[in-house]
Amino acid sequence: MDVQAWTYLIVGLTFALYIGIAIWSRAGSTKEFYVAGAGVPPLANGMATAADWMSAASFISMAGLISFMGYDGSIYLMGWTGGYVLLALLLAPYLRKFGKFTVPDFVGDRYYSNAARTVAVICAIFVSFTYVAGQMRGVGVVFSRFLEVPINIGILIGMGIVFFYAVLGGMKGITYTQVAQYCVLIFAYMVPAIFISMMVAGTPLPQQGFGSMLTEAYGSGFLLDKLDGLHRELGFTAYTDGSKPMIDVFFITFALMVGTAGLPHVIVRFFTVPKVRDARVSAGWALVFIALLYTTAPAVAAFARYNLINTVSNTQYAELPSWFKTWEGTGLIAWVDKNDDGAVQYVNGKAFAGKPAFIDERGAHDQRLISNEPTDNANELYIDRDIMVLANPEIADLPPWVIALVAAGGLAAALSTAAGLLLVISTSVAHDLIKKQINPDLTEKSEVLIARIAVACAVLVAGYFGINPPGFVAQVVAFAFGLAASSFFPVIIMGIFYKKMNKEGAIAGMLTGIGFTAAYIIYFKFINPAANNADNWFLGISPEGIGTVGMLINFAVSFIVAKITPAPPEDIQELVDSLRYPKGAGDAAMH
């Protein structure tokens, strides 16, 4: 069978599995819809958490970023995995002990204020929609290439699948679907990585192959040394050298770390386990499952980069392999012959002033329409970073079933996270806004119905963002992490560890933190993108790292406002103490 037939078969089987699980595990109560009945075993919750968090950005885009950025791409590895340590140690067990359904629920009750709850709802929706935009773009990229359907139709198919199991099963259906999706995505990621590691470095361990000698068929010397040499020849920064200012590296990494610990769709997973101890255990399992992919990603990135340069650079266009021209049809690779020699010149520099102009519904482009927009350098090749993992098996000439498996894995990664985000949006609206504030007498049946309607509306908005994405997948997701870092992380940390933090401080901190971060990102990315460079950034900090500054502003404003406004009631301060200490611990310490 060819790649398309294998793709239809494997993707069809995985979709049938997801729908079957949703029917089996459909929710019958608000507790099942919001937190899966708080009865998910830690091992299963660890898998579901890993799938929920390892989105299209992790599966599709992270290795692509590392592939192009080299050393600088390590910020994503350090930030996203480091954030899980913070989450396991500082947040998960305490939030589970609090025992509420959502992050806005925690904020509203801890800060004894519906205004604080409303601000948290707005932040949760804002962060979740920013994040889900990246997931729907990932779905469109996969469908466009592998099922050979228009990108917009692919997004609609993905929306339909997510709608079905999110609306029917709620958190219960999503949890067990995500367990299956983790198995699919990790198998899909590891199989081609092992194949290519054997071919390139002669070892089945990609992590070892990353630092090994090349096999005879692929050259000689160490892989990273060869990549450094190739990069220098082509005018790029050496693959193992960093080009970002250290302050920006630190701020981006820290924003990703605290953003991970503040993401509402990840935090809510720790409300689904039976006991407080299980929250910490499931966080540990999640870190193990995440590490399988994250320790493999640098190897996948290096293999893809090496194979791409050797396959494409200085090759006659007419002699390029079929995968190149297939991906050209999606508009995610584009070539313009600037010197009329018929060969692909791939060097440092932009091939086009902008991305290729799409002229039909599949995104195919006419070379004549974009060849009049080249910039003044020798580079003739445009490559979208998001294709590197998906195209990697084809570049390495692996069997068709492996290529199809990667497509299924990419869809599993994108859909699992999209479902978790959509549930956060629906519970924020149905539980935290309508049930807690507008109509407290709402019946459980009516609340679940409103939550399902909210999921349906959220799916439609998510689909719009997928069709009109604001950036490539990992870039959009990095913004979501910055927004989470600047809004939720400080208010949760202070809510747990600082009993004098009051509602006025929390509200002021959230508003200033997310307001500053969003304004900075919107200005440099959408209002004045021409000024988006280190010369114009605040202290040399890029929009991807500004969430750290927003977080510090949030902490400072919250603390100052709390100091000049009334302290929280005694019962709230006692509640905070009870979160951190077992019952009787204070009495035992006195004797």
N, C-alpha and C positions, 0 to 999 in steps of 0.2 A: 504493500500500500504506500501511497505517497504521503507527504507531510500533511496535506489538508485532510485526507481521509483519517489518518491517525489522530489528528487534532479533533475532528468531529467526534470520533469514537471516545477518546479519553476525556475530553471536556464534557461530552454528553453523559458519560458514566458518573463523573464527579458531580455534575449538576443534579442528576437523578438521586445521588446519595444525599446531597444537601436537602433536597425537597423531602425525601423520605424521612430524614431525621427531624425535619420541621413538623411533619405530620405526626410523627411518633411522640414528640415532646412538646406539643402545643400547650400554651399556658391557659390555665383556667381561673387564676386569681391574680390580684395585683402583685402579691408577693412573688408569684412565679413569673409574672410578666416583667417585673422590675429587677429582681435579684435571684431568679431561678429557684425560688423557695428557700434560699440560704442553705441548700443541701448538696452543693457540688463538692465531691471529694478533692483534696488538695492537688493530687496528681493531675486529674482532669482539668482542674481550674488553672494549673500551671501551663498546660498545653493550650487551653483556650486563651489565657492571658498572652502567651507568646504569639499566637495567631492574631489576636486582637491588636497587639502592638506592632508586630512585624508586618507592616503594611506594604503597599506597592512601593513606597519609598525604600524600604529595606530590601525587598526582593528584586525590584526592577531597577531602581535608580541609584541606590547607594554604591554598588559596585561600579556603576557607570561613572559616578562622581569620582571615586577613587581611581578609576581607570584613566581619567583625564587629568585629575589634580595630583595624583601620586601621593606624596607625603602629606600634602595639605588635606587630603581626603580623610586622614586619620581622625580629624575632629569629629566626624560622624560616628566612628567606631567608639571613641572614648566617651563622647557625650551621651549617646543613647544607651550604652551599657552601664556607664557610671550612674546614670539616672536611676537605674533599677536598684542599685545598692542603696541609694538614698530612699527610694520608695519602700524597700523591704525593711530598712532600719527605722526610719523616721515617721512613716505615714501608715502603712498597711495595717499593722495590728491595732493601732489606736482608732483608726476610722472604723475597723470592723467592730471594735468594742463599743463604739458610739451607736452602731446598729441601725443607721438610717438607710434610705434607699439610694440617695444621690448626694453629690457634692453640694449643690445648692441647699439640700435638706440639712446637711451638717452646718453650713454657713448660717442658714436662717435660725436654727435652734441654738447653736453656740453663741451667736451674736444677738439672740433674742429680738430679732427685727425682720419684719417682712420686706422692708426696704433693702436690707442686706441680702435677703434671699432673692429679691428681684434683680439686683445687680449681678449676683452670682449666676442667675438664669441667663441674663443677657451675655455675660462673659462665656458661659458654657456653650451657648448657641453660636456665638461669634467664633470661638476657637474651633468648635466641631465642624462648622460649615467651611472654615478655611482649610481644615485638615481633609475633609471629605472631597474637596475639589481635586486634590492630588490623587485620591483613590479612583475617582471616576475617570480621570485622564488615563490612569494606568489601565483600566478596563478597556478604554477606547483604543489605546495603542496595541494591546494584545489582540483584540478582535479584528482590528483593521488589517493586521499583518497575517494572522494565522487562520482566521475564518474567512478572510477575503470579503468582508462586508464593509460597508461605509462605517467610518468611526462613529457617527451619530447613531446608527442602527445598533452597533456593538454596545454603546452606552445604554441604549434603551433595553437591550436584552439583560445586561447586568442589573439595571434598575428593577426589572421584573423579577429576577431571581431573589435579590435582596428584599424587595417588597414582600415577596411570598413568605420567606421564613422569618423575617423580622416582625411582620404584622401578625402572623399566625402564632409563632412560638414565643415572641418577646425574648427576654433574657434567657429563659429556659431553652428555647429553640436555638437561639444564637450560640449559647454556650456549647452545646453538644455538636452543633454544626461546625463551630470553630475548632473543636478537637479533631474532627475529620479534616478540616482545612489545614490544620497544622501538619498532619501526617502527609497530606498531598504536597504542600509547599516545601517541606523540608526534604522529602524524597526527590521532588523535582529540582531542587537546588543542588543537592549533593551528587546525584547520579551524573550529570554532565561535568561537574567539577572533578569527580573521580576519574571519569573517562579522559578528560583533557590533561589532568595531572599525570596520568600514566603516559600519555602521548608526548607531553612537553618535557616532563622531568623524570619519568620512569618510576614514579611512586604513586600508590593509590591514595595517599594522604595529601590533599591539596595544601594543608597547612605546612607540610614538610616540603612539598614541591615548590612552594612560593620562594624558598631560599635555597633551592637545589641547583645543581648543574643541569644544563639543557641536554636532552638526548641528541644523538648524532643527526637524526632527521631534522632537528630544529636549530642546529648550529653548534656552538661550543661556548664554554664559559658559564658563569652563573646568570640566571634569568634576570635578576635585578641589575647586574652590571651591564648586560646587553641592552636593557631598557634605558638605562642612563645614557649609554652611548647613542642609541637611536634618537632619544629626545634631544640631545645636544646637536646631533647632525641636522635635525629638522627645525632647530631654533627654539625648542621648548625648554623650560626649566628642567634640569635633571630630575628623573622620576622620584629619586629618594631624597631630594632637597626640597625644603619648604620655601615658598615665595611670599606667603602671607605674613604681615607684621605679627609679632608674637602677641601683642595685646588683643588683636582681632581673633587669633587662634584661641586664646584663653576665654574671651567673652563669648564666642560662638559655642565652644565646648561646654562652658558653664550654663549657657542658655538652654542648650539641648539637655543637659543633666537635670536642671531644676524644672525644665519644661516637661520632661518625662515624668518626674515625680508629681507634677501638677495637672496632668492630662485627665480630664473627667472620665473618659471612656475606659481608661486603664484603672483608675482608682475604684470605680464602681465594681470591678471584677472582685475586689476583696470583700465586698458585702455579700458575695454569693456562697461563701464557705460556712460550714456549721459553727466553728469556734474561732476565738481570737488566735489561738496558736496555729490553726490551719491557714490563717492569712499569711503568717510569716513563712510557713512551710511552702505554701503555693507560690509565694514570691521567689523562694529559693529554686523550686522546680522550674519556674518561668525563666530564671536566669540561665539555668543549664540548657533548656531548650533553645533559648535565644542564642547562646554561645555557639551552638552547632553551626548556625548560619553565619554569625558575625566573625568567627575565627576563619571561616572559609572565604568570606567576601574579598579580602585583600588578594588572595590567590586567584580567584575568579577574575578580578579586575586586571591583575598583571597578565594573566594568560590571554584575556580578551584584547588588551592593548597591544601585546607583542604580536599576536596573530593578525590583528587588523593592520598594523603598520607593514608587516611583511607581505600581507596579501594584496594590499591596495596601493601603497606608495610606489610611484614610478612605474605603474603597470598600465599598459595600453587599455583604454576604456573597452575596446572591443573584446579584450581577453579576460576581463573581470569575471569572477565566478557568478553563477546565477543568483546567489543570495543577495548580491549587491543590487542588481537590477530589480529584484523583487521588493527589497526594502525601499528602493527609489520610488516605487509606486505608492508608498504611504506618505511620501514627502519628508520622511525622517532622515534620509540621506539625500544630498544633492551635489551635483558636480557641474562646474562650468569650465570650459577649456579656454583659459585666459591667453595662453601662448600658441594656441592652434596646433599643438603637436600630437593631440590624440591621447596623451598619457595623463594620468591622475597625479598632479603635484600636491602632495600633502605636507605642508609646513606650518609653522606658527603664523596665525593671522586669520582674520575673518574672510571667508570666501565671498560672502554677500553682505550688503549693508543691513539687510534684515533677513528673516527666515524666508524660505521659498514661498512664493505666492501660490496658494492652492486654487485650482480652477475647476475641480469637479468634486462630487460628493465623497469620493474615496480619498481625496487629498492628493491625487496625482497632479503633477505639475508639468508645464511645458517649459523646457529648457530655454526656449527663446524669450520667454516672458521674464525670466529672472537673470539672464546673462547680461542684461544692461545695468545691473546694480552691483558689480563687483567693487570691492575696496582695493586700494592701491597696494597690494602685496602679492606674493607669488602663490599663496594658498588657493587651491581650486576646489576644496572638499568641505562640505558642511555635514556634520554628523550630530544628530540629537543624542545626548548622553543616555536618554532613557532606553535606547535600543540595545545597549551593550550586553546585558545579561540575556535578553531574548534572542539576539543574533549570534551570541557566542557559540552555541552548538553548531549553527550553520557555517560560521567562519571556520570552525575546526573540522567540518565535514563529518559530523556524527550521524548515526542512523536516524531515520525520520521519526521513529517512536520517541527518541530522546528529545528531539525538537518539539514534538507535540506535548510531551510531559512538562517541559518548561512553560509552555503556554498555559497549561492547566494550573501549574504552580503560581504563575503570575496572577491569574484570575482569582485563585484561592486567597492569595495575600491581600489583594485589593478588596475583594468582597467581604472578607472576614472583618477587616478594620472598618469598612464602610458601614456594615451592620451595627457594630458597636457604637459608632458615632451617631448613627441615626437613632438608636435607642436612647442615647443620652439626650438628644434633642427632644424626642417625644416625651420622655419622663420629666424633663425640665418643664415642658409646657403643661402636661396633664397633671403631674403630681405637685410640682413646686409652685406653679403659677395658678392653675385653676382650682385644684383640690385644697391647697394650703391657704389660698388667699381670696379667690373669687367666690367659690362655692364649697365651703367646708362640709356641707351636708351631702355632697355627691356620693352616690352609692358606688360600691366596688365595681359592679358591672358597668356603670356609666363611665367610671374612671378608665377602665381598660379600653372601652370603646373610643373615648377621646384620645387615649394614648395611641391607639391603632390609626386613628384619623391623622394624628400628628405625624406618625411615621410616614404615612402616605404623602402628606404635604412635604415633609423633609426629603423624601425620595425625589420628588419633582424638582425641588430647588437644587439638590445634589446633581441631578441630571443636567440642569442648566449649567452648573459650574463645570461639569465634565465636558460639555460641548463647547463652552467658552472658558477654557482654563486660564488662570492668571500667570502661569509660569510652568516650568518643568516640575516633575513630581516631587523630587527631594527638596527643591527650592520652596515650593508652596508649603510642604510639610514643616520645613525649618521655621517658616514664619509662624505656623500654628504653635510650635513648641515655644517660640519667643513670646507669643501672646499668653500661653498657659503659664510660662515662668513669671511673667509680669503681673498676672492677675490672681491665680489660685494658690501658687506655692506659698507666698508670704502669709496669706490669710489663713491657710490651713496650718502651717507651722506655728504661727503665733496663737492660733486657736487651741492648739494642743499643748504648747510649752510655755505660754505666757498668759496666766489667768487674769491679768489686769487689762488685757486687750479688750476694748469695748466696741460697740456697734459703730460709733462715729468714726473711730480709727480704721476699722475694717472697710467700711464703705468708701471713705476718702482714699485709702490706699489702693483698693481695687480700681477705682475710677481713674486715678492719676497714673497708676502703673500701666494699665492696658491702653489708656488714652494716649500717653506719651509714645508707647511702643507702636501702636497702630498708626499714629500720625507720622512717625519717622519712616516706617515701612512704606506707607502710602505715598509719601512725598518722593522718596528716592526711587520707588519702583513704578509708580503710575503718574504722578504729577510732573516730576522733573527727572526722568531717567538719565538724561545727559549729564547730570551732576553726580550720578552714582559712582563715585570713585573715592579713593582714600584721601585725596586733597580736601574734599568737602565733608567727609564724615566727621561726626563728633568724636574727638580724641582718636580718630583713625579706626572707629568701630563700625563695621558694616551693618546693613539692615538685618542680616542673619544673626548677628550677635547682640543687637540692641536690646533684646529681651532681658539680658543680664542687668543693663542699666535701668530698665523699667522695673525689674524686681527690686533693685536697691532703692529706687524712688518710692516704690510701694512700701517697703519696710520703713523707710525714714518718715514718710508722711503718716503712716499708720501709728508709729510710735509717738510722734510729736502730737498728733491730734488726740490720741488716747491720754496723753499726759495733761492736756488742758481741758478735758471734758470729764464728766462723771465716770467713776469706775463701774464695772458691770455689777449686777446684783450678786448678793452672797451665794444664792443657789447656783448661779452660773459658775462662780469661782470654785464652788465645791464640785460641780460637774467636771470641770477641767482637771481638778485633783484626782477625781475618781477614774478619769481616762488613763492616767499615767501610773496609778498605784493600785494594787489589789486591795479589796476590802480588808480592813484590819491592819494594813501595813503600817499606818501611822501609829496605832495603839501599840503594836509590837515593838516599834522603834523606841517608844518611850519607856519600856520596861527593861 
